[in-house]
Amino acid sequence: MPPKTRPKPATDTPEQRFWINTVSLDHVEAATEGGFTQADHGARTRLGRPRPGDDMIFYSPRTSLHKGTPVQQFTAWATITGDEPYQVDITDDFRPWRLAATFHPCTPVDTRPLVDRLSLIPDAAHWGLPFRRGLFTIPREDFSMICARMRR
């Protein structure tokens, strides 16, 4: 007869998740100053997925969205503090969705030296492809490796 197993106790807090958010450097700087994150060009689509307590690292491919110069760095680290996305009025035709976040002191780090060590990058020859997903979860180990470099 197999041993009896006890059911796991229910918890009110879900497990912490770790995210990459691909955002141009100028937008990361605005988000850091304003204490928020955006995704998908201001759309709400995936912004409701991160939860309070989740950590997010920002990858900046360029200095600005259009015609910016290459950056290719992990440029910021934040912890999500907002429960729900909120909308702001920027112009009459641009009302992006945002999610509150607290940014931590860190130093940007080049992505290329980490390419062979991150599981989120399955093919080093095409290392930039995963970042085209915009906002996505990563394993704790990848987050820890990137964050350790950013804290130096």
Steps between C-alpha positions, in 0.01 A plus 500: 500500500649840402578746779237757577567847370381817659343762281703815459362788705326768302688826477373846431822610332594351164862417427719791395569523128782665310456700182689658212343809347651615170485880501705771329740684730314833487181327613685314777633833626147649504365191679777512760425864570123444511494170693314293240541249222327480162497225239381438147524870401265602781238230442344317792533159334762332723547770763247330727718189535773625739393503865616700801833359619607376156838627381560640153821566310490740209687420180563800273585415139530868395515851644155578355224306331546652154847554356679467832858381523564146628528453877451122546516517879301405805431855616275493808353278769168552676259327735132518405292682762172560317203266517340612174607693190381859480458730203655847460429783259811594304328648194146487362587193295752332732377367835746227603447244773753484781572289804662639818855384571785587733838524330820387670846653471700306243751534220411412139685195367575383149292203392752327272735369775201318656355349181659155542401482867130596487242226447257756360727515191486157333710595195804722554526568126156666512516628857278805440192304393359427850490872578259562213227350718498824701378400844567140606590288801847360560636239741616612844855388414515732196362788705756439777789492256399824327415676825830401662684672215278807521563541875879522459 
